[in-house]
Amino acid sequence: MSDPQNRVPQTRKSAAAMLMIIIGIVLLLPGLCSLFFIAGFALSEPQNLFKFNDAITGSLWILWGICFVVAIGGALLLRLGWRR
């Protein structure tokens, strides 16, 4: 039949690992949303995309940067939860 020594051990995720994966997915959403809005902004006003002296555009870049930092944290949390 089957050899018990050749069995691949089944690993189950703990509740903490599953919670980290769910929170990581939620934290990825701001980064995806900011990518969507950067693309929309670039298509609608490409000449204003890299005007950093404009207060509104500069504020948007800061907000997008914060969203990307949150998304990177989510990706790291996903990685940590998946490896646990």
C-alpha positions in Angstrom: 0.0 0.0 0.0 1.5 3.4 1.0 4.7 3.8 2.9 4.2 5.9 6.0 7.7 7.2 5.8 7.1 8.8 2.4 4.0 10.8 3.5 4.1 14.5 3.0 3.1 16.2 6.3 0.0 18.2 6.1 0.5 21.7 7.5 -2.5 23.6 8.9 -2.4 27.3 9.3 -2.9 28.6 12.8 -5.5 31.2 13.6 -2.9 33.9 14.0 -1.4 33.1 10.6 -4.8 33.2 8.9 -5.5 36.5 10.6 -2.2 37.9 9.4 -3.0 36.8 5.9 -6.4 38.5 6.0 -5.0 41.7 7.4 -2.2 41.6 4.9 -4.7 41.4 2.0 -6.7 44.3 3.5 -3.5 46.4 3.8 -2.7 45.8 0.1 -5.8 47.6 -1.0 -4.6 51.2 -0.4 -1.6 50.5 -2.7 -3.8 49.0 -5.4 -6.2 52.0 -5.1 -3.4 54.5 -5.3 -2.0 52.8 -8.4 -5.5 53.1 -10.0 -5.7 56.8 -9.2 -2.1 57.5 -10.4 -3.0 55.9 -13.7 -6.2 57.9 -13.9 -4.4 61.1 -13.0 -1.7 60.4 -15.5 -4.2 59.8 -18.3 -6.3 62.9 -17.5 -3.5 65.4 -16.7 -0.2 64.0 -17.8 1.4 67.5 -17.9 0.6 68.0 -14.1 1.8 64.6 -12.9 5.3 65.6 -12.0 4.7 69.2 -10.9 5.9 69.0 -7.4 5.6 72.8 -6.8 1.8 72.6 -7.0 0.3 72.1 -3.5 -2.4 69.6 -4.6 -0.1 67.4 -6.7 2.6 67.4 -4.0 0.0 66.4 -1.4 -1.2 63.6 -3.7 2.3 62.3 -4.1 2.7 62.3 -0.3 -0.6 60.5 0.1 0.3 57.9 -2.6 3.6 57.3 -0.9 1.9 56.6 2.4 -0.4 54.2 0.7 2.5 52.4 -0.9 4.2 52.1 2.5 1.0 50.6 4.0 0.8 48.2 1.0 4.4 47.1 1.5 3.6 46.4 5.2 0.6 44.4 4.0 2.8 42.4 1.6 5.3 41.7 4.4 2.5 40.6 6.7 1.2 38.3 4.0 4.6 36.8 3.6 5.1 36.3 7.3 1.6 34.8 7.7 2.1 32.4 4.7 5.4 31.1 6.0 4.1 30.4 9.5 
